[in-house]
Amino acid sequence: MNVLKTKFWVDALIRRAELGLAAIYVIRHGDEDAGSVLVKVVIDRSLAHLYVPARDDLGERVWIRRPETDEPSLDAWCRKRADQDTDLWLIEIEDRQGRHFLTEPVELPDQK
């Protein structure tokens, strides 16, 4: 398993989103080598998705989309995680199509 430094991975995500003409922001800058990343996708004022990293049975990274879709609930969850993990990154993507630009597999809430 080859693991990229977090800063390099975030830079690649930013590039993919920009190429897709989505707005992307680093809301919280975590540890550049090994920080975890949360990816929030804001679709409109009332709808957002939060993608949280996890590992599958083979140790490969997958993303799990949290079941909440209202931005205040997602923001509260992110703040709680950031209080527990000072190395955490938070990336926010604004995209009306709801694209997350993640290249690893994504598990939706109803798949669990």
Helices and strands as residue ranges (DSSP letters): H 6-19, E 23-28, E 37-44, E 47-55, E 61-65, H 71-84, E 89-94, E 106-107, G 109-111
